[in-house]
Amino acid sequence: MKTIKLVTVLMVTVLFSNLSTAANPQKGGADNKAGVLVEKLSKDIVLTNHQKKEITEKAKVFMTDVEKVKSSTDNEEKKLTKERIGKAYNMALDSILTNEQKEQLLVKQNERKEALIKKYQTQQ
């Protein structure tokens, strides 16, 4: 049960850590942004061509939905909608990745957290 929660938290964290980069690429629409998400994910884990294709399709839908939310003026609505969209994307990603890949993502996330903590501690 703890592992499932950790993996879910990991997926949400990876999603939102990639969101800022994917949401603001130099040029292009949802296709380019989806490519950025898959590329960043590929740096953390080895993906098969089939997985890349599936994730790209899901990411395109995700990025299109995120773009639609940006036009909303209600910040609370934006937040809730982004959370809903993010959870749906993570569920789709969870169904595509193997357990080993999910564990690898968790390890990478923990490494990034530790690096940030060390960086912050050395700055103070």
C-alpha positions as semicolon CSV with decimal commas, in nm:
position;residue;x (nm);y (nm);z (nm)
1;M;0,000;0,000;0,000
2;K;0,284;0,239;0,085
3;T;0,451;0,161;-0,246
4;I;0,137;0,247;-0,440
5;K;0,107;0,578;-0,258
6;L;0,475;0,654;-0,314
7;V;0,448;0,575;-0,682
8;T;0,139;0,793;-0,714
9;V;0,313;1,080;-0,537
10;L;0,615;1,025;-0,760
11;M;0,407;1,036;-1,075
12;V;0,235;1,357;-0,970
13;T;0,570;1,513;-0,878
14;V;0,730;1,410;-1,206
15;L;0,431;1,538;-1,394
16;F;0,435;1,880;-1,232
17;S;0,813;1,909;-1,239
18;N;0,796;1,850;-1,614
19;L;0,490;2,069;-1,656
20;S;0,672;2,400;-1,634
21;T;0,918;2,299;-1,905
22;A;0,657;2,137;-2,124
23;A;0,410;2,420;-2,086
24;N;0,662;2,678;-2,208
25;P;0,872;2,534;-2,488
26;Q;1,022;2,771;-2,742
27;K;0,773;2,693;-3,018
28;G;0,501;2,446;-3,106
29;G;0,173;2,325;-2,975
30;A;0,061;2,019;-2,784
31;D;0,267;1,790;-3,008
32;N;0,592;1,964;-2,919
33;K;0,502;1,987;-2,552
34;A;0,413;1,619;-2,542
35;G;0,748;1,543;-2,701
36;V;0,923;1,742;-2,429
37;L;0,743;1,545;-2,158
38;V;0,838;1,211;-2,317
39;E;1,195;1,326;-2,373
40;K;1,235;1,426;-2,008
41;L;1,082;1,099;-1,895
42;S;1,319;0,910;-2,126
43;K;1,613;1,068;-1,947
44;D;1,503;0,903;-1,622
45;I;1,397;0,561;-1,751
46;V;1,435;0,348;-2,060
47;L;1,113;0,345;-2,261
48;T;1,023;0,115;-2,546
49;N;0,912;0,271;-2,874
50;H;0,559;0,147;-2,804
51;Q;0,561;0,314;-2,461
52;K;0,694;0,638;-2,610
53;K;0,413;0,639;-2,865
54;E;0,144;0,571;-2,603
55;I;0,283;0,829;-2,360
56;T;0,310;1,087;-2,638
57;E;-0,056;1,035;-2,727
58;K;-0,162;1,073;-2,363
59;A;0,064;1,375;-2,317
60;K;-0,087;1,547;-2,623
61;V;-0,431;1,517;-2,470
62;F;-0,294;1,631;-2,135
63;M;-0,120;1,937;-2,279
64;T;-0,426;2,032;-2,484
65;D;-0,638;2,020;-2,167
66;V;-0,382;2,229;-1,978
67;E;-0,387;2,492;-2,254
68;K;-0,766;2,512;-2,228
69;V;-0,744;2,568;-1,851
70;K;-0,504;2,861;-1,892
71;S;-0,783;3,079;-2,029
72;S;-0,988;3,045;-1,710
73;T;-0,991;3,349;-1,483
74;D;-1,095;3,160;-1,170
75;N;-0,769;3,057;-0,999
76;E;-0,938;2,803;-0,773
77;E;-1,106;2,642;-1,072
78;K;-0,771;2,637;-1,256
79;K;-0,604;2,466;-0,965
80;L;-0,872;2,199;-0,928
81;T;-0,889;2,136;-1,301
82;K;-0,510;2,105;-1,330
83;E;-0,512;1,858;-1,041
84;R;-0,784;1,653;-1,210
85;I;-0,603;1,659;-1,544
86;G;-0,275;1,568;-1,374
87;K;-0,428;1,273;-1,194
88;A;-0,583;1,145;-1,516
89;Y;-0,248;1,174;-1,695
90;N;-0,069;0,999;-1,409
91;M;-0,321;0,716;-1,414
92;A;-0,261;0,676;-1,787
93;L;0,116;0,686;-1,733
94;D;0,083;0,436;-1,450
95;S;-0,096;0,194;-1,681
96;I;0,181;0,222;-1,943
97;L;0,492;0,190;-1,724
98;T;0,616;-0,134;-1,572
99;N;0,670;-0,173;-1,199
100;E;1,047;-0,157;-1,253
101;Q;1,015;0,169;-1,443
102;K;0,799;0,315;-1,167
103;E;1,063;0,218;-0,911
104;Q;1,334;0,375;-1,125
105;L;1,134;0,697;-1,141
106;L;1,099;0,693;-0,765
107;V;1,476;0,654;-0,726
108;K;1,542;0,942;-0,969
109;Q;1,294;1,162;-0,785
110;N;1,461;1,091;-0,453
111;E;1,802;1,169;-0,605
112;R;1,673;1,505;-0,729
113;K;1,522;1,583;-0,390
114;E;1,847;1,501;-0,213
115;A;2,043;1,715;-0,459
116;L;1,808;2,008;-0,400
117;I;1,834;1,968;-0,025
118;K;2,215;1,962;-0,042
119;K;2,218;2,264;-0,269
120;Y;1,987;2,454;-0,036
121;Q;2,190;2,357;0,271
122;T;2,516;2,470;0,113
123;Q;2,364;2,806;0,023
124;Q;2,281;2,885;0,383
